[in-house]
Amino acid sequence: MAFRLLIDGKLVEGASRLDVINPASGTVFETCACADEVQLEQAIAAAKRAFPGWASLTQAARGDCLDRLADAVQARLDEFSSLLTGEQGKPLNQSKGEIAMAVATLRYFATQDLPLQTIKDTEEGRVLEQRTPLGVVAAITPWNYPVYLLAVKVALGLVVGNTMVAKPAPSTPLTTSLFGEVAADILPPGVFNVIIDANDLGSKLTTHPDVAKISFTGSTSTGKRVMESAADTLKRVTLELGGNDAAIILDDVDVAEVARKVFTAATVNAGQICLATKRIYAPRSLYDALCDELATLAQKAVVDDGLKQGTQIGPVQNKQQYEKVLDIIEEAKTLGTVIAGGHALDRPGYFIAPTVVRDLPDSARLVREEQFGPAIPVLAYDSVDEVIERVNDSEYGLGGTIWTAATDRGLEIAMRIQSGTIWVNKPVELPFDIPLGGAKQSGIGRELGIDGMKEFTQGKIINVARHS
Ligand code: ADP
């Protein structure tokens, strides 16, 4: 049967099978191997056994494996993309984009190195810093970008010499299983293992004494549990968690153009991106015009099965999230004015009409919480100081955008926003060589860039006397 686990280089059947739902129909369309605790132990043990051999290879040799993995994923692009749309819901062109990003990430980090650094070289001697791999890494991924986020962890973690046990979210296991199938032919046994669960093995993986590091992407609440699990053996953690990114629009913009860009940033992947625009702040002078533009864009957006050509926005990925977004919209209806959408689509699957709500108080759930769906609040502000204060008044601090005709004004505001990243006149952009990470409760640590690679290593200082 297809969609198996990868343990110690072998594709194996699980202790049970897991039903996988297509969010565009709300019905089961595939099944997948599901591991039990014994299989999880086997995977961790295999990763532990494989570690010394993999770590002793040169970075170039490991990079070569990652390059071949990238080739092999690329060769099955169509299969990966349609499977991703099937389990995740996003439009097929966005799935292809995600797989292409995953491939490019593997290729980029395949060529990166963390060479021995000389920190100091004086008469008294030399101080060097060596970066050594940590051991077995648990890579835990969510259901919004199951392939790209896995590829980031694989690329960063494996190239520097760690081995890995990857665990996808139970609602999007198929593409990770396929990734495992592809990797089985390329990576030495045990270097990369895939464990799929029914949401019951996460904490066993994160508390396991043989796991040295947890690289987790998911919700802030689960991230906190992961951090607790790591405490006992002081595991290293990288947490990429939730966000409530604001788009701050200044009074000098072309409203129609910015509305298009911000609408896309809010609704790509049906709004299910940690870095999606989740609240829009407009100066009072442009407020009505911007609300009208956004409402028109929302009403015109094509919401349908991601496999249908022309679909712009697919379903919400799972029933629980669908119900949560609808709850948040229900509350918004009582507190503000819905100018587009505001309801589920009357069809099977987890479709929500793109929703724009104006005149909400800052205390509304749609403003304060991470909605993670195709619903966006538009809020008016009167002064720049005021908007900065309101934007920063959040437990999150992941990203955000500023839109202005005067880049310098944007930069000045950017310097005052409490977040890990802020883009000025750009939608979300994630270059491989630029570190990414959250402020406040949006996370700990960095992914991507050299900083991202360092997170998968231990820095060791070697202090050598000049003379014996
Ligand atoms: P969501 O709440 O949006 O479903 P989560 O953040 O809970 O997303 O899930 C992200 C990933 O974390 C998934 O792979 C999930 O199975 C996993 N997970 C859930 N609970 C735990 C836990 N206690 N420890 C480790 N991983 C967990």
Boltz pocket constraint, residues with backbone or C-beta under 6 A from the ligand:
constraints:
  - pocket:
      binder: B
      contacts: [[A, 140], [A, 141], [A, 142], [A, 143], [A, 167], [A, 168], [A, 169], [A, 170], [A, 199], [A, 201], [A, 202], [A, 203], [A, 204], [A, 206], [A, 217], [A, 218], [A, 219], [A, 220], [A, 222], [A, 223], [A, 225], [A, 226]]
      max_distance: 6.0
